[in-house]
Amino acid sequence: MLARADVDAIIIGTPDHWHQRISVDALNAGKNVYCEKPMVQRLSDGHDVIEAARKSGRIFQVGSQRVSSIVYQKAQDLLSQGAIGELNLIQAWWDRNDAIGAWQYSIPPDATTEHIDWDRFLGRAPKLPFEPVRLFRWRNYRDYGTGVAGDLFVHLFSGMHFITGAIGPTRVYATGGLRFWKDGRDVPDVMLGLYDYPKTDRHPAFNLSLRVNFVDGAGESSGFRFIGSEGIMTVDGGVTISKQPRPSDPGYTIGTFAQATQDQFLREYREKYPTRRPNADSMRPQGEERFEPPHGYNDHAEHHRNFLEAVRSQKAVVEDATFGFRAAGPALLSNVSYFEQRMCEWDPSAMTMKG
């Protein structure tokens, strides 16, 4: 395929442990590449892909469709316009609570070495005897996949980075466990992550919390809550702004003061925070404001359309190799934190782990 002059672009939809090798080979062959997320399986793979994309001059796009979504574009616009004031905290989640969502993919009855090139599938992974379950349910195993962090955290990082303009955290801590799907997998089915994002020219310092679980039996859902000084922005299938302005004065707790002290406190308090008569300017929006995409809108199709247009024009895409690794890096570092039971430090500019 790479030797064919009539092939302009390829889509990489392989297990994660093949992403780096195929991406680099394809870029070196002059092909444009759409690579599903996560961009790479290992932190050590990321810069190889970035460099190959730079040298080739070809289009490289990572497949996390939120970057092309008009819903996320609307959220980006609202946040930058100050719809919720100054950002303080982001909460994000992705819950999957059925067998398919938990990667219990079907295994065909003819899954034998007669029909499967097992050694080719293994690639750089450890050489193990043939096991169909490890091929068809490869996301369950660290040898081939990246667990819930690489499958789902990375989507949340991609969408959040697009909305905020952030390039990554400086500290990562993840915990969780294997609670329900005790089917031989060696990755957790519950993972919680905490991340420190530093102040930049594009956003204030904020904290991020992520949650993925496959265990609570309540169906599938995912979304974000962007918590600001004046409200909350929820991003799911659409965008909701809930205004929660802070009062102009802080209030007081003086009930246990002596009466004379209370009187003195109140005099000084009212000098600083005089009682204001209600007026039209003091009226503020109440309730929620909701923004919905058009019926039938599909961000997956939009992301592929953007890739094809970029291949034709050779104009840069948003989710290039650098963007892709800045989303994959913290996700993969979450696995490092979880399995090594420690807090990890990350340099989001250089895209390297510290220490």
C-alpha positions in Angstrom: 0.0 0.0 0.0 2.8 2.4 0.9 4.5 1.8 -2.4 1.3 2.6 -4.5 1.4 6.1 -6.1 -2.4 6.2 -6.3 -2.8 6.0 -2.5 -2.8 9.5 -1.1 -3.9 8.9 2.5 -4.4 6.1 5.0 -6.5 5.6 8.1 -4.9 3.8 11.0 -7.4 1.8 12.9 -5.2 -0.8 14.5 -4.5 -1.7 18.1 -2.5 1.1 19.9 0.8 -0.7 19.9 1.0 -0.4 16.1 0.2 3.3 15.8 3.7 4.7 16.0 5.3 2.2 13.5 2.5 2.6 10.9 2.3 6.4 11.3 6.1 6.8 10.8 6.3 4.4 7.9 3.3 6.0 6.1 4.6 9.6 6.6 8.0 8.5 5.4 6.4 7.1 2.3 4.7 10.5 1.6 1.2 9.5 2.7 -1.3 11.7 4.5 -2.4 10.0 7.8 -5.5 9.9 9.9 -4.6 8.0 13.1 -7.2 7.1 15.6 -6.6 8.1 19.2 -4.5 7.7 21.2 -1.8 8.8 18.8 0.7 6.5 20.4 0.9 3.7 23.0 4.0 4.8 24.8 5.4 8.2 25.9 8.6 7.4 24.1 6.7 7.1 20.7 5.3 10.6 20.6 8.2 12.6 19.3 9.0 10.1 16.6 5.6 10.7 15.1 5.9 14.5 15.5 9.3 14.5 13.7 8.1 12.2 10.9 5.1 14.5 10.3 7.3 17.6 10.3 9.9 16.1 7.9 7.2 14.7 5.5 5.2 17.8 5.1 2.1 15.6 4.8 -1.2 16.0 6.7 -1.3 14.1 10.0 -4.6 14.2 11.9 -5.5 12.4 15.1 -9.0 10.9 15.3 -10.7 12.6 18.2 -13.8 14.1 16.7 -14.5 16.8 19.4 -11.8 19.0 17.8 -14.0 19.3 14.7 -17.3 19.6 16.6 -19.5 22.7 16.4 -20.6 22.0 19.9 -17.0 22.3 21.2 -16.5 25.4 19.0 -19.5 27.0 20.7 -18.1 26.1 24.1 -14.8 27.6 23.1 -16.4 30.8 22.0 -18.6 31.1 25.2 -15.6 30.5 27.5 -13.4 33.0 25.7 -16.2 35.6 25.8 -16.4 35.3 29.6 -19.8 33.5 29.8 -18.8 31.9 33.2 -16.2 34.4 34.4 -12.8 33.2 35.2 -12.3 29.4 34.9 -11.4 27.6 38.1 -12.1 23.9 37.8 -13.1 21.4 35.1 -14.8 18.1 35.9 -15.1 15.5 33.1 -16.4 12.0 33.0 -17.1 9.0 30.8 -19.1 6.2 32.1 -19.8 2.9 30.2 -21.8 0.2 31.9 -22.4 -2.6 29.4 -20.3 -5.4 28.2 -19.5 -3.9 24.8 -18.7 -0.6 26.3 -16.3 -2.4 28.6 -14.5 -4.0 25.6 -16.1 -7.4 25.8 -16.0 -7.6 22.0 -17.3 -10.7 20.2 -14.8 -13.4 19.2 -15.6 -15.1 15.8 -15.9 -18.9 15.9 -13.2 -19.2 13.2 -10.6 -17.3 15.2 -7.7 -19.8 14.6 -4.1 -19.5 13.5 -5.4 -20.8 10.1 -7.1 -17.4 9.6 -5.0 -15.1 11.8 -1.4 -14.0 11.5 -0.7 -14.0 15.2 3.0 -13.0 14.9 2.1 -10.0 12.8 -0.5 -8.9 15.3 2.0 -9.1 18.1 4.5 -6.9 16.5 6.7 -5.4 19.2 4.5 -6.9 22.0 5.8 -9.8 24.0 5.7 -13.2 22.2 2.9 -15.2 23.7 1.1 -18.3 22.5 -2.0 -17.7 20.4 -5.0 -16.4 22.4 -8.0 -15.1 20.4 -9.3 -13.1 23.4 -6.1 -11.0 23.4 -6.5 -10.1 19.8 -10.3 -9.4 19.7 -10.4 -7.8 23.1 -6.9 -6.2 22.9 -8.0 -3.0 24.8 -8.0 -5.1 28.0 -4.3 -5.7 27.9 -1.3 -3.4 28.4 0.7 -5.2 25.8 -1.5 -3.8 23.0 -3.7 -1.1 24.4 -3.6 1.9 26.8 -6.6 1.1 29.0 -9.4 3.5 29.9 -6.9 6.4 29.9 -5.8 5.9 26.3 -9.3 4.9 25.1 -11.4 7.6 26.9 -9.3 10.1 29.0 -7.6 11.1 25.7 -11.0 12.1 24.2 -11.6 14.3 27.2 -8.2 15.8 27.1 -8.6 16.6 23.4 -12.0 18.3 23.8 -10.9 20.2 26.9 -7.6 21.4 25.3 -9.6 22.6 22.2 -12.1 24.6 24.3 -9.6 26.2 26.7 -6.5 26.5 24.5 -4.5 24.6 27.2 -1.6 22.4 26.1 -1.3 20.1 29.1 -0.9 19.8 32.9 2.2 20.0 34.9 1.2 17.4 37.5 -0.7 14.1 37.1 -2.1 11.8 39.7 -4.4 8.8 38.9 -6.0 6.1 41.0 -8.7 3.5 40.6 -8.9 -0.3 40.4 -10.3 -3.4 38.8 -13.7 -3.7 40.4 -16.1 -5.6 38.2 -14.7 -6.9 34.9 -12.4 -9.6 36.4 -12.1 -11.4 33.1 -8.4 -11.6 32.8 -7.8 -8.0 31.8 -4.8 -6.3 33.3 -6.1 -2.7 33.2 -8.5 -1.0 35.6 -12.2 -0.6 34.9 -12.4 2.5 37.2 -9.9 5.3 36.9 -9.9 8.8 38.5 -7.4 11.4 37.5 -6.4 14.8 39.0 -4.4 17.4 37.0 -2.8 20.8 37.6 -2.9 23.2 34.7 -0.7 26.4 35.0 -1.7 29.9 34.1 -0.9 30.9 30.5 -1.7 33.8 28.2 -4.8 31.9 27.1 -6.3 30.8 30.4 -5.9 31.1 34.2 -4.5 28.3 36.3 -7.2 25.6 36.9 -7.6 22.0 38.1 -9.0 19.1 36.1 -10.6 16.0 37.4 -11.4 13.0 35.2 -13.5 9.9 35.9 -14.1 6.8 33.8 -16.0 3.8 35.1 -17.4 0.6 33.7 -19.2 -0.5 36.8 -22.2 1.4 38.0 -24.9 0.0 35.7 -26.4 3.4 34.8 -25.9 3.4 31.0 -23.4 5.4 29.1 -22.7 9.1 29.5 -19.9 11.6 29.1 -19.5 15.3 29.5 -17.8 18.3 31.1 -18.5 20.9 33.7 -16.5 24.1 33.4 -16.8 25.9 36.7 -16.1 29.6 36.6 -16.4 32.6 39.0 -19.8 33.5 37.6 -21.4 30.3 36.4 -21.0 26.7 35.1 -20.8 25.6 31.5 -21.9 22.0 30.8 -20.8 20.4 27.6 -22.4 17.1 26.5 -24.5 16.8 23.3 -24.9 20.6 23.5 -23.7 23.4 25.7 -25.6 24.8 28.8 -24.7 28.0 30.6 -25.9 28.2 34.2 -25.3 31.6 35.6 -24.2 31.7 39.3 -23.0 35.2 40.0 -21.3 35.9 43.3 -22.9 38.4 45.7 -21.3 41.8 45.8 -20.7 41.7 49.5 -19.3 38.7 51.5 -21.9 38.6 54.4 -21.0 38.3 58.0 -21.1 36.0 61.0 -21.3 38.2 64.1 -24.0 36.5 66.2 -21.5 35.6 69.0 -20.0 39.1 69.3 -21.0 41.4 72.1 -23.8 43.8 71.1 -21.5 46.8 71.1 -19.0 44.9 68.9 -21.8 43.9 66.6 -23.0 47.5 66.2 -19.4 48.7 65.5 -18.9 45.9 63.0 -22.1 46.7 61.2 -21.3 50.4 60.9 -17.9 49.6 59.4 -19.4 46.9 57.2 -22.1 49.2 55.7 -19.5 51.9 55.0 -17.6 49.4 52.9 -20.7 47.6 51.5 -23.6 50.1 51.5 -27.1 48.7 51.0 -28.1 49.2 47.4 -31.6 49.8 46.2 -32.7 47.4 43.5 -32.5 48.8 40.0 -32.6 47.6 36.4 -28.8 47.3 36.3 -28.8 44.9 39.2 -31.0 42.4 37.4 -29.1 39.4 36.1 -30.0 36.4 34.0 -31.5 33.5 35.9 -31.7 29.9 35.0 -30.0 28.2 32.1 -29.2 29.0 28.5 -28.9 25.9 26.2 -27.2 25.6 22.8 -28.0 22.5 20.6 -26.5 21.4 17.3 -28.8 20.9 14.3 -30.8 17.6 14.2 -28.7 14.9 12.6 -25.3 16.6 13.1 -22.4 14.2 13.3 -19.0 15.3 14.5 -17.4 12.0 13.4 -18.3 12.8 9.8 -17.1 16.4 10.3 -13.7 15.3 11.5 -13.2 13.0 8.6 -14.4 15.7 6.2 -11.9 18.1 7.7 -9.1 15.6 7.1 -10.1 15.0 3.5 -10.3 18.8 2.8 -6.8 19.2 4.4 -5.4 16.4 2.2 -6.7 18.2 -0.9 -5.5 21.7 0.2 -2.5 20.6 2.3 -3.5 23.2 4.9 -2.8 22.4 8.5 -5.3 20.7 10.7 -6.0 21.5 14.4 -5.4 18.0 15.7 -2.0 17.5 14.3 0.8 15.4 15.8 1.7 17.9 18.4 -1.9 18.5 19.5 -2.4 14.7 19.4 0.6 14.0 21.7 -0.4 16.8 24.1 -3.6 14.9 24.6 -2.1 11.4 24.6 0.8 12.4 26.8 -1.2 13.2 30.0 -3.4 10.2 29.3 -0.5 7.8 29.1 1.1 9.5 32.2 -2.1 8.7 34.0 -1.3 5.0 33.5 2.2 5.6 34.7 0.8 7.2 37.9 -1.8 4.5 38.4 0.5 1.5 37.9 3.5 3.0 39.7 1.3 4.5 42.5 2.9 8.0 42.4 2.3 11.6 41.3 4.0 12.4 38.0 5.3 15.7 36.6 4.9 16.7 32.9 6.4 19.5 30.8 3.5 20.4 28.5 5.7 22.6 26.2 8.4 20.0 25.7 6.0 17.1 26.0 8.3 15.2 28.3 7.9 13.5 31.7 10.1 15.1 34.4 12.1 12.9 36.8 
